[in-house]
């Protein structure tokens, strides 16, 4: 499910990273980390991103790798979700 569909279905604010193909550098890893620190982002949804994980480049790949290294994945209805308010030990 894309960010726009998720936002429409839930009414929650959703931020897509990496643009349509995942290669746009917005937000940067540093910006994303600051959003997490400032508690402006609570969840990271790993599924539904463009292309295979190994093909992601730019900020989207950097952000995904950082999230995977620092947070624990949870399966929610077949979707991988990371709670960014609770770093892994």
MARSE-930450 format. One record per residue (C-alpha): residue number from 0; residue in one letter; x, z negated, y. Coordinates in steps of 0.02 Angstrom, whole numbers, always signed. Layout:
REM residues N
+-----+------+--------+--------+--------+
!  nr ! rest !      X !      Z !      Y !
+-----+------+--------+--------+--------+
! NUM !    a !      X !      Z !      Y !
...
+-----+------+--------+--------+--------+
END
This chain:
REM residues 89
+-----+------+--------+--------+--------+
!  nr ! rest !      X !      Z !      Y !
+-----+------+--------+--------+--------+
!   0 !    x !     +0 !     +0 !     +0 !
!   1 !    x !    +69 !    +47 !   +169 !
!   2 !    x !    +82 !    -70 !   +318 !
!   3 !    x !    -65 !    +10 !   +408 !
!   4 !    x !   -181 !     -8 !   +257 !
!   5 !    x !   -128 !   -188 !   +231 !
!   6 !    x !   -157 !   -228 !   +414 !
!   7 !    x !   -329 !   -147 !   +413 !
!   8 !    x !   -382 !   -234 !   +253 !
!   9 !    x !   -321 !   -408 !   +302 !
!  10 !    x !   -335 !   -411 !   +491 !
!  11 !    x !   -160 !   -486 !   +495 !
!  12 !    x !    -15 !   -419 !   +596 !
!  13 !    x !   +102 !   -314 !   +489 !
!  14 !    x !   +272 !   -245 !   +536 !
!  15 !    x !   +341 !    -98 !   +439 !
!  16 !    x !   +529 !    -86 !   +431 !
!  17 !    x !   +631 !    +73 !   +424 !
!  18 !    x !   +498 !   +195 !   +482 !
!  19 !    x !   +412 !   +323 !   +371 !
!  20 !    x !   +560 !   +358 !   +255 !
!  21 !    x !   +646 !   +189 !   +272 !
!  22 !    x !   +798 !   +256 !   +363 !
!  23 !    x !   +754 !   +211 !   +544 !
!  24 !    x !   +858 !    +67 !   +612 !
!  25 !    x !   +713 !    -32 !   +681 !
!  26 !    x !   +716 !   -177 !   +674 !
!  27 !    x !   +900 !   -207 !   +645 !
!  28 !    x !   +954 !   -337 !   +518 !
!  29 !    x !  +1005 !   -453 !   +661 !
!  30 !    x !   +835 !   -433 !   +745 !
!  31 !    x !   +744 !   -465 !   +580 !
!  32 !    x !   +849 !   -621 !   +547 !
!  33 !    x !   +806 !   -685 !   +720 !
!  34 !    x !   +619 !   -654 !   +689 !
!  35 !    x !   +635 !   -757 !   +529 !
!  36 !    x !   +730 !   -896 !   +619 !
!  37 !    x !   +598 !   -898 !   +756 !
!  38 !    x !   +462 !   -905 !   +621 !
!  39 !    x !   +384 !   -744 !   +686 !
!  40 !    x !   +386 !   -668 !   +512 !
!  41 !    x !   +321 !   -766 !   +363 !
!  42 !    x !   +315 !   -643 !   +217 !
!  43 !    x !   +415 !   -493 !   +160 !
!  44 !    x !   +327 !   -374 !    +42 !
!  45 !    x !   +454 !   -278 !    -60 !
!  46 !    x !   +338 !   -157 !   -150 !
!  47 !    x !   +275 !     +5 !    -76 !
!  48 !    x !   +432 !    +50 !    +20 !
!  49 !    x !   +485 !   +231 !    +31 !
!  50 !    x !   +603 !   +294 !   -102 !
!  51 !    x !   +692 !   +204 !   -243 !
!  52 !    x !   +781 !    +42 !   -193 !
!  53 !    x !   +954 !   +119 !   -216 !
!  54 !    x !   +911 !   +261 !    -95 !
!  55 !    x !   +865 !   +150 !    +53 !
!  56 !    x !   +985 !   +165 !   +197 !
!  57 !    x !  +1004 !    +91 !   +369 !
!  58 !    x !   +919 !    -69 !   +421 !
!  59 !    x !   +781 !    -62 !   +291 !
!  60 !    x !   +910 !    -70 !   +151 !
!  61 !    x !  +1009 !   -206 !   +240 !
!  62 !    x !   +853 !   -310 !   +271 !
!  63 !    x !   +793 !   -290 !    +92 !
!  64 !    x !   +963 !   -342 !    +22 !
!  65 !    x !   +971 !   -493 !   +139 !
!  66 !    x !   +796 !   -550 !    +91 !
!  67 !    x !   +833 !   -529 !    -94 !
!  68 !    x !   +994 !   -631 !    -77 !
!  69 !    x !   +916 !   -775 !    +21 !
!  70 !    x !   +735 !   -792 !    -36 !
!  71 !    x !   +644 !   -808 !   -201 !
!  72 !    x !   +525 !   -669 !   -255 !
!  73 !    x !   +348 !   -709 !   -309 !
!  74 !    x !   +227 !   -591 !   -396 !
!  75 !    x !    +59 !   -583 !   -307 !
!  76 !    x !    -60 !   -468 !   -399 !
!  77 !    x !    +80 !   -353 !   -456 !
!  78 !    x !   +165 !   -350 !   -286 !
!  79 !    x !   +334 !   -432 !   -252 !
!  80 !    x !   +320 !   -550 !   -103 !
!  81 !    x !   +453 !   -661 !    -23 !
!  82 !    x !   +405 !   -817 !    +75 !
!  83 !    x !   +527 !   -813 !   +221 !
!  84 !    x !   +487 !   -992 !   +270 !
!  85 !    x !   +567 !  -1056 !   +110 !
!  86 !    x !   +747 !   -999 !    +78 !
!  87 !    x !   +810 !  -1002 !   -101 !
!  88 !    x !   +925 !  -1145 !   -148 !
+-----+------+--------+--------+--------+
END
